Amino acid sequence: TWADRIWDSIERDTKIHGFSHLLRHTWATNFHRASRSTGATVYDLKQQGGWADLNIPQRYTHERPFDEFLDMPTHITELRKVRRAV
C-alpha cells in the first residue's frame, strides 16, 4: 500500500530499521490496552489492522493482568445492554 511505501522510504532514508514495525506494534498494543474501556476485542484489532490471520495481532499485543479480563465486557453483556435500552 502507499503507507507501506512511505514507511519503507523513511526506514531507508533515516537508517532506522524496523521503524514501521515499531509504529504498528505501538498502535496495536495501545489499541489492545484501550479495549478495557472501549470493549473492543482482539478480533476488532485484527480487522482494524487489516490482518488476515489472528496470530499476527496476538503477537503484537502483550499479556494483560487477569483482573483486566474480569472487568472487560463480554459480547453477552453488551447484547444485554442493547436489549435493555430498547
C-alpha positions as CSV (number, residue, x, y, z in Angstrom):
1,T,0.0,0.0,0.0
2,W,1.0,3.6,-0.2
3,A,1.6,3.8,3.6
4,D,4.0,0.8,3.4
5,R,6.0,2.6,0.7
6,I,6.2,5.7,2.8
7,W,7.4,3.8,5.9
8,D,9.9,1.9,3.8
9,S,11.3,5.1,2.4
10,I,11.6,6.5,6.0
11,E,13.5,3.4,7.1
12,R,15.7,3.6,4.0
13,D,16.4,7.3,4.3
14,T,16.8,7.6,8.1
15,K,18.5,4.2,8.5
16,I,16.0,3.3,11.3
17,H,15.4,-0.3,10.7
18,G,12.1,-1.6,12.0
19,F,10.5,1.8,12.2
20,S,7.2,0.7,10.6
21,H,7.2,-2.4,12.8
22,L,7.7,-0.2,15.9
23,L,4.8,2.0,14.9
24,R,2.5,-1.0,14.2
25,H,3.5,-2.6,17.4
26,T,2.8,0.6,19.4
27,W,-0.5,1.1,17.8
28,A,-1.7,-2.5,18.2
29,T,-0.6,-2.5,21.9
30,N,-2.3,0.7,22.7
31,F,-5.5,-0.4,20.8
32,H,-5.5,-3.6,22.8
33,R,-4.9,-1.9,26.1
34,A,-7.7,0.7,25.4
35,S,-10.1,-2.2,24.8
36,R,-10.7,-2.2,28.5
37,S,-12.7,1.0,28.2
38,T,-13.9,0.6,24.6
39,G,-14.9,-3.0,24.8
40,A,-13.0,-3.8,21.6
41,T,-11.8,-7.4,21.1
42,V,-8.7,-8.9,19.5
43,Y,-11.0,-9.6,16.5
44,D,-11.6,-5.8,16.2
45,L,-7.9,-5.3,16.4
46,K,-7.4,-7.8,13.6
47,Q,-10.0,-6.0,11.4
48,Q,-8.6,-2.5,12.1
49,G,-5.1,-3.7,11.4
50,G,-6.0,-5.4,8.2
51,W,-4.5,-8.8,9.2
52,A,-5.9,-12.0,7.7
53,D,-4.6,-14.2,10.5
54,L,-5.4,-13.8,14.2
55,N,-1.9,-14.9,15.2
56,I,-0.4,-11.6,13.9
57,P,-2.4,-9.2,16.2
58,Q,-1.8,-11.6,19.1
59,R,1.9,-11.3,18.5
60,Y,1.7,-7.5,18.7
61,T,-0.3,-7.5,22.0
62,H,1.1,-8.3,25.3
63,E,-0.3,-10.4,28.1
64,R,-2.7,-8.4,30.3
65,P,-3.3,-8.8,34.0
66,F,-6.1,-11.2,34.8
67,D,-8.1,-8.5,36.6
68,E,-8.4,-6.6,33.4
69,F,-10.0,-9.6,31.7
70,L,-12.5,-9.9,34.5
71,D,-13.5,-6.2,34.1
72,M,-13.9,-6.4,30.3
73,P,-17.4,-6.6,28.9
74,T,-18.3,-9.7,27.1
75,H,-20.4,-10.0,23.9
76,I,-23.3,-11.2,26.1
77,T,-23.1,-8.2,28.5
78,E,-23.0,-5.8,25.5
79,L,-26.1,-7.5,24.0
80,R,-27.9,-7.3,27.3
81,K,-27.2,-3.5,27.4
82,V,-28.7,-3.2,23.9
83,R,-31.8,-5.2,24.8
84,R,-32.4,-3.2,28.0
85,A,-32.1,0.1,26.1
86,V,-34.8,-0.9,23.7
